[in-house]
Amino acid sequence: MGVDNKIAEAVECKDPMDTVLQSIDSLYLVRDTFFPLDPTIKKGRLDNLMRDLLVVLHDISSDCRKHPQRRAQWEYLRGKVLDVGPDYCKEAEEHLSKSVKLDPSMVDAWCCLGNCFWKKGDLTQAKNCFNIALSKGPNKKALQQLSMLERRIGKGSADEAETVEESILHAKQAVSLDIKDGQSWYTLGNAYLTSFFVSGAWDRNKLHQSLKAYQNAEKDEMASANPDLHFNSATVHQYLEDYERALRGFEAASIRDPGLHADRELNKLVNLLSKLEDLIINKGRLKAKRLSIILSSLSANASLGAYRQVSLEQLKEGFNKGMALQAKMLQAISHDNSVPLFYLLADRETNCFALSVYALRDGAIKEGITITLLEPFFHEVNVTWKDKVYRYNVIRVDLPQQLLLNGQPPLVQDAVCSTLQAENIPP
């Protein structure tokens, strides 16, 4: 049944507020799942639905004023309708405040009021509202919103990592209340992804935890309609260098919301894959003589302590325990994202490969230096996209201690935490 028909039936229903509540759910469904290419179309639809609902609420207002509890419910419904937009609405705050004063036990009203304060920028009041809602008993929506708000409050603070851990805890509690609720899983996935960046973008276990949460969220039809879910899931796959799934995720996000510009991320990734493959196949377009001179200083019998020296061809997928690979840095590979840094390397047998670095600043690795990769994490990229196959070898470096530069550990000041990409994660 359409939203307009539901609204029309409200005036004929024994308890019209029940039908109004259902119509409000439909209003929010439009907000959360309707993403036309032209955002003014969505705004127009929301404005029309909101106006119709406010008319119905006005028509039943006199009856609701006779009983405090019904008045509290009416104030809540009106406030929630007015709060559907992305911006703060003073009138919505006023109605929601009246609602919780008339009936402090209304958990949904406290959650909605907290969201209203959040839009206003009053994060302390918002958190207070969510905590009051939770004081009435366990509630998944309050826990979801508290988890999101904590990440927003902690952003950039000295104790951000600790705050994000609290966010993870509350998201887990929300999941435990309803393991089929995709929004709770999505919130948990975002919390883990934020933790990955805040802790320095090196703990891939957090990426896997985030991905598992997103995959559970996708099982919920309502949550799966959220384009941000697919965008963030694609981001995780990209950091795990699982590029084919990343491309599919960005495509899914773009289909659901063209305004999210996930197609830009998709195109950037395709261009990167093409560039890396081309440089590796063509050995950086260096002449054979020039490449031979560059690699001549690499010794087949270099002293590497407890590590056994190997060539690229001897590496297996994943970590190569007890092994070390020496190579020359031929050139830095520019691309559209700041993380990771990519370099073109070659071993003494002229095998070229990509090096993806997540833990060093740009400029720490200079052209022509000898790089020793300790227990290298090797991966063969093999991506099929739009009838094109991209294939090349890559070694991933998550921590500074996984490599030596001209035989020496990287300088302490060259180590960085890759936190910038956390800006892409919704709260």
N, C-alpha and C positions, 0 to 999 in steps of 0.2 A: 504494500500500500504506500502511495506517495506521501511525502511530508505534508503537502497542502491538504490532502484528504484527512489526515490525522488531526490536523489543526481544526478543520471544519467540524469534526466529530466531537471536539472537546466540549463545545457548548451544550451538546445533547447528552453527554455522559453523566451518570449519577454523581460521580466524583470527577469533575473535569480536570482537576490537577493531576490525576494519574495519567490521563491522556496527554496533558501538556508535558509532563515529564518524559513520556515516550517520544513526543515530538522534539523535545530538546535533545534527546539522544540522537535523533536523526539530523538535527542541526549540527551537532558536533561531528557526526559522521561525515557530513559535507566538508567541514573544516579540516578533518584529518585524512580524508581519502580522495578529495576532488582537487586535482592540480592541472587545470587547463594551461595551455601555452600562454594565454593572455590572462594575467592575474586579476584584471578588472572584471572578468566574467565571474570568477569565484566570489569576489567582493560583492558584486551585484546580487548573486544568488543568496549569499549569506544575509545581506541587508534586507532582501525581500522576505526571507524566512523569519528573520528576527522581528521585522515589523509586524508580520501576521501573528506571531506568538505574543508579542506585547499587546496587541489588540485583544486577543483572547484573555490574557491575564488581566487586562483592564476591565473586561466585561464581568469577570468573576471576583473582582477585588472587594466589592461591598459585602458579599457573603463571607469572605475569608476574614474580614476585620472583626467578626463577632466572636471568634475563638482564637486565643493566643497561639495555640499550636498550629492551627491552620494559617494564621497570619505569618508565623515563622516560616512555614513551608512556602507560602506565596512569595515572601520577601526573598527567600533562597532562589526560587525559580526565576523570578524577575532578574535578580542579580546574576545568575548563571547565564541567562540569555544575553544580557548586556556585556558579559565578560568574554563572549565568544571570539572577539577580535584579537589581533596580536598586540594591541596597545592598551595601556592602562585606561580604565574608565572610572571616573570618580563616582558616577551614579551607581555603578555596579558595586563598588566598595560600600557605599551607603546602605544599599539594600541588604547586602550580605552581612554587614555589621549588625543591622537590625535583626536579621534572622537569628544569629547566634546569641544575641542578647535575650530575645524572646524564648529561645529554646537552645541552651548551651550544649545539649546532647546531640545536636545535628552534625555528625561527622562530615558528611558531604559538604555542608555549608562552610565548615572550618577549612576544609581542603580548598574549596573554591575561593574563599577569602584569602587564604595563604597565597594562592596563585595570583590573585589581584594585587596583593602587596608586592609580590615578586616583580610584576610588571611595573609597579610604581617605583621600584628600586629600593624599597624598604625590606632588605633581606632578613634583618633581625625579626621584624614583625611576621614575616612570612614563615620563618622557622618556628616561631612561637605558635602560630596557627596549626602547623603540621604536628607539632608536639602535643598540643591540646587535643587534636583529633585522635592521636595515638593513646592519649591518657584515657580515652573512652573504651579502649580495647584494640586488639590487633586489627589493622586495616591495610590492605595491599596498596590502595591508591595513595594513602598518606605516606606509606613507606617509600613508594616510587618517587613521589614528589620530594620527600625529604632527602632521598639519595641524590636526586638531581640537584637540589638546592645546595647540598653540602659541597658538591664539586664546584658549583658556581662561587660559593663563599670562599673556598680554599684556593681558588685560582690565583697563582702568583704569590701566595703567602709563604712565610717561612715554614709553616707546618702543613703545607699542601699535601705531602705524601700521607701524613697521618689522617688528614681530613678525607682523602680519597679512600683510605682503608675503611673509615666509618661509612662512607658511601657504599662500598662493596658489601659491608655487613647488612645495611638496611635493605639493599637490593636483594640479597640472599633471603632475608626474612620475608620480603614480599613474595618471592618465588615459592617459599615453603608454605605460604598460605593458599596458593593456587598454582600448581606446577603447570597448568595449561594456559595460564595468562601470558600471552606473548609480550605485553607491555612490560611486565616484570622482568622477563628474560632479556628484553631489549635494554632496559635500564641497567641490568647487571652487565651486559656486554659492553655498554658504554663506560661503565665504571672500571672494568678490567682494562679496556683500551686506554682510558685516561691514565690509569696506574702504570701502564707500560711506558708511556711517554714521560710521566712525572719522575719515574725511577731511573730514567736515562736511556730508554729505548734499547735495552739489551736483554731483558728477560723474556725470551720467546715463549715461555710457559704461560705468561699472561696473555699473549696473543692467542694461544690455543684455547685458553679459558674464555676469552672474549668471543672467539669464533664459535665455540660450542654453545654459548649463550645465544648468539645470533641465530644459529641453526635451530635451536629450540623455539626461538621467537617466530621464525618463519613457518612453523607448524600451525600457528594461530592465523587464521585467514585475515582477521582484522589487523593484526600486527604486520602481516606480510604486505599489506597495502601501503605501509609507511615507506616512502622512498629513502628516507634517511637510514633505515635499517639495511637496505641493500647497498647504499653508498658506504656505510661504515664497515659492513661485512667485506665489501670489495677492498676497502683500505687495509683491513687485516690481511686479506689474501695477498695484497701487493707487498706488504712488509714481510710476509712469509715467502715472498718471491714465487708464489703460486699464481702466475700471471694470467693463465687462462680463466681461472675462476674469478680473478679480479676483473677481467674484461666483462665477463658475464654479469657480475654484480653491478658494475657501472652502467651497463646497458639496461639492466632491470630498473635501476634508479632513474635513468633518463626517461624510460617509457612511462613510469609512474608520475614523474614530475619533471617536465622539460625545463622548468625554471630553476631546477637545482644545478643545471649545467654539468651533470655527471658525464655528458658526452665529451666535454673538454678533457676530463681526466682520462676517459677512454682513449681519445685521440693522442693525448700526451704519452700514454703508455704504449700504444701501438708504434708511435714514432720512436720511442726509446728502444723498443725491441728491434725495430728495423735498423736503427743506428748501431746498436751493439753488435748485432749479427754481421752487418756490413764491415765494421771495423775489424772484427775478429777474423772473419773469412779473408779479408784483404790485408791482414797484419798491419793495420794502421796506415796502409798505402805507402809503407816504407820500402825502398828498394832492398833487394836481398843482400847486397853488399853492406849497406848501411845497417841493416838489422844484425848482420853477422858481427860487425864491429861493436855494436852496442852490447851484444850478448857474450862477447869474447872473454869478459872478465868473470863470467860465472864459471865456477870450478865444479867438476863432477865429484871431487873429493873434498869438498868444504867441510871443515870441522864444525859440527852442529851439536856437540855434546851428546846428550842421551837420545837425540832424534836421528832417525835414519833418513838420509836424503833421498828424495824420489823426484820423478818427473811428473808432469801433469797426467800423462797417460796411465800412470800407476795408481792414481787416486780412485777411490770408490765413492759412491754416493754417501753423503753424510760426513760425520767427523772421521778423520783418518788418524787414529791414535798412534802415538810414537813416531809419526812421520813429520818431515819438514820439506817444504818446497821453496827453492830459491828462484826468483824471477826478477826481471828488470821492468821498471815502470816506463812504458813507452809514451803515454800521454793521458792527461785527465780528460774525461768524457763529459762534456756539458750536457745538461738536460733541464727540464722545466721545474723540477722539484729540488728542494734543498737537501732532502734525505732520501736515500743514501747518496754518498759520493761514489761515482763510478770511475774506474781507471782501466786502461788497457795494459795488460802485462804479457810478457813472453818468458818461457823458461829456456834453459840452455839448448833444448832441442827445437827451438823456434815454435813451440806450441803456444799459440796466443789464447788468452782468456780474459774474462772481465773480473775485476775485483770490486765487490760492493762493500763499502765501509760505512758503519753506522756510529762509530764512537770517536772519530777524530775530526778536527776542524778542517775546513777547506784550506789547502795550502800546506798542510803538515806533510803530505807526501809529494815529493818533488820529482819532476821528470828526470829519468836517468839513474835514479838511485836503485840499489839492490834491496829487494823486499824479501824477507824470510818469513814464510807463513808456517806457523807452528800448529801441528795437528789440524790442518786446514779442513774447513767445512765445504765440501765440494758438491756441486749440483749441476746437472745437465738440464738446461732450459729447453723445453720442447713444447711450443705453443702453436696450436692451430686456431686461426681466427680469420673468418671470411675467406675461406679457401686458400689462405696463405699460411705457410709453416715457418715459424721462427725457431732456430736451433743454434745454441752456442753453450759454452761452458763458463761457469762462474764460481768463484770462491767468495764466501761471505765472511766478513769480519765484524763481530758484534762488540768485542772488547779490545782495548789497546794492547793487552798482553798476548793477543793472538798473533802478533807480528813483530818483527824487528826491522828497523830502517837503517840500512848500511851497518847491520850487525848490532845496533843499539836499540833499546826499548824507546818508544815514542816519548817525547817530553811530556811532563805532567800537564803543562799548560796547553798542550795540543789536544788533550782529551776533552770531549764535549758531551753534554746531555741533549739528545735530539727531542726537545720539548715543543718545538715550534708547530709540529704537525697536530698537536693536541687542540689547536685552534679550530680544527675542522669538526671536532666532535660536539654534537649538541649536548646541552646539560642533561 
